[in-house]
Amino acid sequence: MEILKTPERPGERGGSLMSHLISIAGIEEAITRAQRQGAHTRARIEEKLAFTSEAGQRDYEEGSTTVEYAIGAVAAAGFAGLLLVVLKSGAVKALLQGIITSALTL
């Protein structure tokens, strides 16, 4: 730590003794202010970290639900495609036509 030397005359570089005392008081005030802001900043960071870790735990469960819906949608699309192929076959067409014809003749 460097000790501030006061100049012999007020006009010399560095100013008067009073300006040095004022600047020292200003430095102490600035240090106190920085410490207060640092504590506030530290508290905000800790709060954000706590929220992030809680959110990370919640995201795991929410992601599972999304994946389950996606798997269900893919399975439904596959089943619909298979059903379409089966219904377009000749045997199924003949069976459905026979059912409709017998229903209309009643």
Secondary structure, DSSP 8 states (H G I E B T S, - for coil): -------SSTTSTT--HHHHHHHHHHHHHHHHHHHHHHHHHHHHHHHHHHHHHHHHHHHHHHHHHHHHHHHHHHHHHHHHHHHHHHHTSHHHHHHHHHHHHHHHT-
